[in-house]
Amino acid sequence: MMPPLLGVAPTGKPIRIDVIDIVRVKDGRYAEHWGINNLSTVLADLQRGGPSDE
């Protein structure tokens, strides 16, 4: 059995996490990184029993 994800018990159902990453590269290396995701929405949906658009 899988452990909880940030306090939410596993459901066995697939989930989708949307992510946007923006990276500034300087001299071939990452100089800056910005990222955003909807993990908090996914966790709230799981706590309610499923995505709100089901």
mmCIF file as gemmi writes it, N, C-alpha and C atoms, coordinates in Angstrom:
data_model
loop_
_atom_site.group_PDB
_atom_site.id
_atom_site.type_symbol
_atom_site.label_atom_id
_atom_site.label_alt_id
_atom_site.label_comp_id
_atom_site.label_asym_id
_atom_site.label_entity_id
_atom_site.label_seq_id
_atom_site.pdbx_PDB_ins_code
_atom_site.Cartn_x
_atom_site.Cartn_y
_atom_site.Cartn_z
_atom_site.occupancy
_atom_site.B_iso_or_equiv
_atom_site.pdbx_formal_charge
_atom_site.auth_seq_id
_atom_site.auth_asym_id
_atom_site.pdbx_PDB_model_num
ATOM 1 N N . MET Axp A 1 ? 0.841 -1.189 0 1 0 ? 1 A 1
ATOM 2 C CA . MET Axp A 1 ? 0 0 0 1 0 ? 1 A 1
ATOM 3 C C . MET Axp A 1 ? 0.89 1.258 0 1 0 ? 1 A 1
ATOM 4 N N . MET Axp A 2 ? 0.45 2.232 -0.748 1 0 ? 2 A 1
ATOM 5 C CA . MET Axp A 2 ? 1.2 3.485 -0.851 1 0 ? 2 A 1
ATOM 6 C C . MET Axp A 2 ? 0.928 4.359 0.368 1 0 ? 2 A 1
ATOM 7 N N . PRO Axp A 3 ? 1.909 5.146 0.768 1 0 ? 3 A 1
ATOM 8 C CA . PRO Axp A 3 ? 1.688 6.08 1.888 1 0 ? 3 A 1
ATOM 9 C C . PRO Axp A 3 ? 0.865 7.282 1.423 1 0 ? 3 A 1
ATOM 10 N N . PRO Axp A 4 ? 0.305 8.041 2.363 1 0 ? 4 A 1
ATOM 11 C CA . PRO Axp A 4 ? -0.441 9.251 1.996 1 0 ? 4 A 1
ATOM 12 C C . PRO Axp A 4 ? 0.453 10.266 1.287 1 0 ? 4 A 1
ATOM 13 N N . LEU Axp A 5 ? -0.157 11.062 0.408 1 0 ? 5 A 1
ATOM 14 C CA . LEU Axp A 5 ? 0.53 12.156 -0.279 1 0 ? 5 A 1
ATOM 15 C C . LEU Axp A 5 ? 0.111 13.443 0.416 1 0 ? 5 A 1
ATOM 16 N N . LEU Axp A 6 ? 1.013 14.035 1.183 1 0 ? 6 A 1
ATOM 17 C CA . LEU Axp A 6 ? 0.737 15.273 1.909 1 0 ? 6 A 1
ATOM 18 C C . LEU Axp A 6 ? -0.556 15.173 2.71 1 0 ? 6 A 1
ATOM 19 N N . GLY Axp A 7 ? -0.748 14.021 3.357 1 0 ? 7 A 1
ATOM 20 C CA . GLY Axp A 7 ? -1.899 13.826 4.23 1 0 ? 7 A 1
ATOM 21 C C . GLY Axp A 7 ? -3.139 13.266 3.564 1 0 ? 7 A 1
ATOM 22 N N . VAL Axp A 8 ? -3.094 13.024 2.249 1 0 ? 8 A 1
ATOM 23 C CA . VAL Axp A 8 ? -4.253 12.484 1.531 1 0 ? 8 A 1
ATOM 24 C C . VAL Axp A 8 ? -3.991 11.017 1.226 1 0 ? 8 A 1
ATOM 25 N N . ALA Axp A 9 ? -4.916 10.166 1.658 1 0 ? 9 A 1
ATOM 26 C CA . ALA Axp A 9 ? -4.775 8.716 1.451 1 0 ? 9 A 1
ATOM 27 C C . ALA Axp A 9 ? -4.859 8.383 -0.041 1 0 ? 9 A 1
ATOM 28 N N . PRO Axp A 10 ? -4.145 7.348 -0.479 1 0 ? 10 A 1
ATOM 29 C CA . PRO Axp A 10 ? -4.199 6.951 -1.882 1 0 ? 10 A 1
ATOM 30 C C . PRO Axp A 10 ? -5.588 6.447 -2.266 1 0 ? 10 A 1
ATOM 31 N N . THR Axp A 11 ? -6.007 6.76 -3.503 1 0 ? 11 A 1
ATOM 32 C CA . THR Axp A 11 ? -7.315 6.328 -4.001 1 0 ? 11 A 1
ATOM 33 C C . THR Axp A 11 ? -7.189 5.217 -5.038 1 0 ? 11 A 1
ATOM 34 N N . GLY Axp A 12 ? -6.004 5.075 -5.631 1 0 ? 12 A 1
ATOM 35 C CA . GLY Axp A 12 ? -5.842 4.111 -6.716 1 0 ? 12 A 1
ATOM 36 C C . GLY Axp A 12 ? -6.274 4.673 -8.064 1 0 ? 12 A 1
ATOM 37 N N . LYS Axp A 13 ? -6.821 5.894 -8.081 1 0 ? 13 A 1
ATOM 38 C CA . LYS Axp A 13 ? -7.261 6.526 -9.32 1 0 ? 13 A 1
ATOM 39 C C . LYS Axp A 13 ? -6.142 7.379 -9.898 1 0 ? 13 A 1
ATOM 40 N N . PRO Axp A 14 ? -6.114 7.504 -11.24 1 0 ? 14 A 1
ATOM 41 C CA . PRO Axp A 14 ? -5.11 8.394 -11.84 1 0 ? 14 A 1
ATOM 42 C C . PRO Axp A 14 ? -5.436 9.851 -11.506 1 0 ? 14 A 1
ATOM 43 N N . ILE Axp A 15 ? -4.392 10.665 -11.424 1 0 ? 15 A 1
ATOM 44 C CA . ILE Axp A 15 ? -4.558 12.102 -11.22 1 0 ? 15 A 1
ATOM 45 C C . ILE Axp A 15 ? -3.783 12.837 -12.297 1 0 ? 15 A 1
ATOM 46 N N . ARG Axp A 16 ? -4.085 14.119 -12.448 1 0 ? 16 A 1
ATOM 47 C CA . ARG Axp A 16 ? -3.369 14.961 -13.409 1 0 ? 16 A 1
ATOM 48 C C . ARG Axp A 16 ? -2.906 16.206 -12.665 1 0 ? 16 A 1
ATOM 49 N N . ILE Axp A 17 ? -1.626 16.499 -12.774 1 0 ? 17 A 1
ATOM 50 C CA . ILE Axp A 17 ? -1.057 17.701 -12.181 1 0 ? 17 A 1
ATOM 51 C C . ILE Axp A 17 ? -0.49 18.546 -13.319 1 0 ? 17 A 1
ATOM 52 N N . ASP Axp A 18 ? -1.055 19.74 -13.477 1 0 ? 18 A 1
ATOM 53 C CA . ASP Axp A 18 ? -0.573 20.659 -14.506 1 0 ? 18 A 1
ATOM 54 C C . ASP Axp A 18 ? 0.585 21.469 -13.955 1 0 ? 18 A 1
ATOM 55 N N . VAL Axp A 19 ? 1.625 21.63 -14.761 1 0 ? 19 A 1
ATOM 56 C CA . VAL Axp A 19 ? 2.839 22.326 -14.331 1 0 ? 19 A 1
ATOM 57 C C . VAL Axp A 19 ? 3.315 23.247 -15.451 1 0 ? 19 A 1
ATOM 58 N N . ILE Axp A 20 ? 3.769 24.434 -15.059 1 0 ? 20 A 1
ATOM 59 C CA . ILE Axp A 20 ? 4.441 25.35 -15.988 1 0 ? 20 A 1
ATOM 60 C C . ILE Axp A 20 ? 5.8 25.675 -15.383 1 0 ? 20 A 1
ATOM 61 N N . ASP Axp A 21 ? 6.853 25.477 -16.137 1 0 ? 21 A 1
ATOM 62 C CA . ASP Axp A 21 ? 8.202 25.835 -15.715 1 0 ? 21 A 1
ATOM 63 C C . ASP Axp A 21 ? 8.781 26.818 -16.715 1 0 ? 21 A 1
ATOM 64 N N . ILE Axp A 22 ? 9.354 27.878 -16.204 1 0 ? 22 A 1
ATOM 65 C CA . ILE Axp A 22 ? 10.057 28.861 -17.029 1 0 ? 22 A 1
ATOM 66 C C . ILE Axp A 22 ? 11.488 28.924 -16.51 1 0 ? 22 A 1
ATOM 67 N N . VAL Axp A 23 ? 12.43 28.753 -17.419 1 0 ? 23 A 1
ATOM 68 C CA . VAL Axp A 23 ? 13.84 28.719 -17.044 1 0 ? 23 A 1
ATOM 69 C C . VAL Axp A 23 ? 14.607 29.735 -17.871 1 0 ? 23 A 1
ATOM 70 N N . ARG Axp A 24 ? 15.433 30.521 -17.204 1 0 ? 24 A 1
ATOM 71 C CA . ARG Axp A 24 ? 16.351 31.426 -17.907 1 0 ? 24 A 1
ATOM 72 C C . ARG Axp A 24 ? 17.721 30.77 -17.887 1 0 ? 24 A 1
ATOM 73 N N . VAL Axp A 25 ? 18.272 30.597 -19.079 1 0 ? 25 A 1
ATOM 74 C CA . VAL Axp A 25 ? 19.569 29.943 -19.223 1 0 ? 25 A 1
ATOM 75 C C . VAL Axp A 25 ? 20.613 30.998 -19.56 1 0 ? 25 A 1
ATOM 76 N N . LYS Axp A 26 ? 21.734 30.932 -18.863 1 0 ? 26 A 1
ATOM 77 C CA . LYS Axp A 26 ? 22.855 31.838 -19.125 1 0 ? 26 A 1
ATOM 78 C C . LYS Axp A 26 ? 24.122 31.002 -19.192 1 0 ? 26 A 1
ATOM 79 N N . ASP Axp A 27 ? 24.867 31.163 -20.255 1 0 ? 27 A 1
ATOM 80 C CA . ASP Axp A 27 ? 26.113 30.412 -20.451 1 0 ? 27 A 1
ATOM 81 C C . ASP Axp A 27 ? 25.898 28.903 -20.342 1 0 ? 27 A 1
ATOM 82 N N . GLY Axp A 28 ? 24.762 28.438 -20.871 1 0 ? 28 A 1
ATOM 83 C CA . GLY Axp A 28 ? 24.493 27.001 -20.894 1 0 ? 28 A 1
ATOM 84 C C . GLY Axp A 28 ? 24.03 26.404 -19.578 1 0 ? 28 A 1
ATOM 85 N N . ARG Axp A 29 ? 23.764 27.251 -18.581 1 0 ? 29 A 1
ATOM 86 C CA . ARG Axp A 29 ? 23.335 26.757 -17.256 1 0 ? 29 A 1
ATOM 87 C C . ARG Axp A 29 ? 22.061 27.47 -16.83 1 0 ? 29 A 1
ATOM 88 N N . TYR Axp A 30 ? 21.29 26.807 -15.986 1 0 ? 30 A 1
ATOM 89 C CA . TYR Axp A 30 ? 20.101 27.451 -15.427 1 0 ? 30 A 1
ATOM 90 C C . TYR Axp A 30 ? 20.541 28.627 -14.573 1 0 ? 30 A 1
ATOM 91 N N . ALA Axp A 31 ? 20.054 29.812 -14.894 1 0 ? 31 A 1
ATOM 92 C CA . ALA Axp A 31 ? 20.352 30.992 -14.093 1 0 ? 31 A 1
ATOM 93 C C . ALA Axp A 31 ? 19.18 31.321 -13.168 1 0 ? 31 A 1
ATOM 94 N N . GLU Axp A 32 ? 17.967 31.07 -13.648 1 0 ? 32 A 1
ATOM 95 C CA . GLU Axp A 32 ? 16.765 31.301 -12.847 1 0 ? 32 A 1
ATOM 96 C C . GLU Axp A 32 ? 15.708 30.285 -13.229 1 0 ? 32 A 1
ATOM 97 N N . HIS Axp A 33 ? 14.817 29.989 -12.297 1 0 ? 33 A 1
ATOM 98 C CA . HIS Axp A 33 ? 13.718 29.056 -12.543 1 0 ? 33 A 1
ATOM 99 C C . HIS Axp A 33 ? 12.471 29.553 -11.837 1 0 ? 33 A 1
ATOM 100 N N . TRP Axp A 34 ? 11.369 29.574 -12.567 1 0 ? 34 A 1
ATOM 101 C CA . TRP Axp A 34 ? 10.07 29.868 -11.976 1 0 ? 34 A 1
ATOM 102 C C . TRP Axp A 34 ? 9.163 28.685 -12.299 1 0 ? 34 A 1
ATOM 103 N N . GLY Axp A 35 ? 8.381 28.269 -11.353 1 0 ? 35 A 1
ATOM 104 C CA . GLY Axp A 35 ? 7.479 27.152 -11.59 1 0 ? 35 A 1
ATOM 105 C C . GLY Axp A 35 ? 6.166 27.346 -10.855 1 0 ? 35 A 1
ATOM 106 N N . ILE Axp A 36 ? 5.108 26.82 -11.461 1 0 ? 36 A 1
ATOM 107 C CA . ILE Axp A 36 ? 3.791 26.86 -10.835 1 0 ? 36 A 1
ATOM 108 C C . ILE Axp A 36 ? 3.096 25.542 -11.162 1 0 ? 36 A 1
ATOM 109 N N . ASN Axp A 37 ? 2.311 25.054 -10.204 1 0 ? 37 A 1
ATOM 110 C CA . ASN Axp A 37 ? 1.546 23.833 -10.443 1 0 ? 37 A 1
ATOM 111 C C . ASN Axp A 37 ? 0.211 23.932 -9.724 1 0 ? 37 A 1
ATOM 112 N N . ASN Axp A 38 ? -0.649 22.973 -9.991 1 0 ? 38 A 1
ATOM 113 C CA . ASN Axp A 38 ? -1.965 22.96 -9.363 1 0 ? 38 A 1
ATOM 114 C C . ASN Axp A 38 ? -2.089 21.845 -8.317 1 0 ? 38 A 1
ATOM 115 N N . LEU Axp A 39 ? -0.979 21.506 -7.663 1 0 ? 39 A 1
ATOM 116 C CA . LEU Axp A 39 ? -1 20.425 -6.683 1 0 ? 39 A 1
ATOM 117 C C . LEU Axp A 39 ? -2.008 20.689 -5.562 1 0 ? 39 A 1
ATOM 118 N N . SER Axp A 40 ? -2.137 21.933 -5.11 1 0 ? 40 A 1
ATOM 119 C CA . SER Axp A 40 ? -3.089 22.216 -4.029 1 0 ? 40 A 1
ATOM 120 C C . SER Axp A 40 ? -4.523 21.924 -4.47 1 0 ? 40 A 1
ATOM 121 N N . THR Axp A 41 ? -4.85 22.21 -5.725 1 0 ? 41 A 1
ATOM 122 C CA . THR Axp A 41 ? -6.186 21.895 -6.254 1 0 ? 41 A 1
ATOM 123 C C . THR Axp A 41 ? -6.381 20.395 -6.346 1 0 ? 41 A 1
ATOM 124 N N . VAL Axp A 42 ? -5.366 19.677 -6.81 1 0 ? 42 A 1
ATOM 125 C CA . VAL Axp A 42 ? -5.445 18.22 -6.909 1 0 ? 42 A 1
ATOM 126 C C . VAL Axp A 42 ? -5.677 17.61 -5.526 1 0 ? 42 A 1
ATOM 127 N N . LEU Axp A 43 ? -4.928 18.062 -4.522 1 0 ? 43 A 1
ATOM 128 C CA . LEU Axp A 43 ? -5.097 17.528 -3.169 1 0 ? 43 A 1
ATOM 129 C C . LEU Axp A 43 ? -6.497 17.832 -2.621 1 0 ? 43 A 1
ATOM 130 N N . ALA Axp A 44 ? -7.002 19.042 -2.864 1 0 ? 44 A 1
ATOM 131 C CA . ALA Axp A 44 ? -8.353 19.391 -2.409 1 0 ? 44 A 1
ATOM 132 C C . ALA Axp A 44 ? -9.396 18.507 -3.09 1 0 ? 44 A 1
ATOM 133 N N . ASP Axp A 45 ? -9.222 18.255 -4.395 1 0 ? 45 A 1
ATOM 134 C CA . ASP Axp A 45 ? -10.138 17.37 -5.116 1 0 ? 45 A 1
ATOM 135 C C . ASP Axp A 45 ? -10.111 15.962 -4.524 1 0 ? 45 A 1
ATOM 136 N N . LEU Axp A 46 ? -8.936 15.45 -4.228 1 0 ? 46 A 1
ATOM 137 C CA . LEU Axp A 46 ? -8.82 14.109 -3.661 1 0 ? 46 A 1
ATOM 138 C C . LEU Axp A 46 ? -9.489 14.026 -2.291 1 0 ? 46 A 1
ATOM 139 N N . GLN Axp A 47 ? -9.357 15.068 -1.494 1 0 ? 47 A 1
ATOM 140 C CA . GLN Axp A 47 ? -9.987 15.08 -0.174 1 0 ? 47 A 1
ATOM 141 C C . GLN Axp A 47 ? -11.506 15.092 -0.297 1 0 ? 47 A 1
ATOM 142 N N . ARG Axp A 48 ? -12.037 15.697 -1.364 1 0 ? 48 A 1
ATOM 143 C CA . ARG Axp A 48 ? -13.489 15.732 -1.59 1 0 ? 48 A 1
ATOM 144 C C . ARG Axp A 48 ? -13.99 14.449 -2.236 1 0 ? 48 A 1
ATOM 145 N N . GLY Axp A 49 ? -13.077 13.609 -2.721 1 0 ? 49 A 1
ATOM 146 C CA . GLY Axp A 49 ? -13.489 12.356 -3.337 1 0 ? 49 A 1
ATOM 147 C C . GLY Axp A 49 ? -13.341 12.3 -4.846 1 0 ? 49 A 1
ATOM 148 N N . GLY Axp A 50 ? -12.855 13.374 -5.447 1 0 ? 50 A 1
ATOM 149 C CA . GLY Axp A 50 ? -12.635 13.351 -6.897 1 0 ? 50 A 1
ATOM 150 C C . GLY Axp A 50 ? -12.608 14.745 -7.459 1 0 ? 50 A 1
ATOM 151 N N . PRO Axp A 51 ? -12.158 14.876 -8.713 1 0 ? 51 A 1
ATOM 152 C CA . PRO Axp A 51 ? -12.109 16.188 -9.361 1 0 ? 51 A 1
ATOM 153 C C . PRO Axp A 51 ? -13.505 16.796 -9.474 1 0 ? 51 A 1
ATOM 154 N N . SER Axp A 52 ? -13.585 18.112 -9.385 1 0 ? 52 A 1
ATOM 155 C CA . SER Axp A 52 ? -14.87 18.803 -9.446 1 0 ? 52 A 1
ATOM 156 C C . SER Axp A 52 ? -15.497 18.733 -10.836 1 0 ? 52 A 1
ATOM 157 N N . ASP Axp A 53 ? -14.704 18.415 -11.879 1 0 ? 53 A 1
ATOM 158 C CA . ASP Axp A 53 ? -15.254 18.349 -13.248 1 0 ? 53 A 1
ATOM 159 C C . ASP Axp A 53 ? -15.656 16.946 -13.659 1 0 ? 53 A 1
ATOM 160 N N . GLU Axp A 54 ? -15.72 16.013 -12.718 1 0 ? 54 A 1
ATOM 161 C CA . GLU Axp A 54 ? -16.132 14.647 -13.047 1 0 ? 54 A 1
ATOM 162 C C . GLU Axp A 54 ? -17.618 14.592 -13.32 1 0 ? 54 A 1
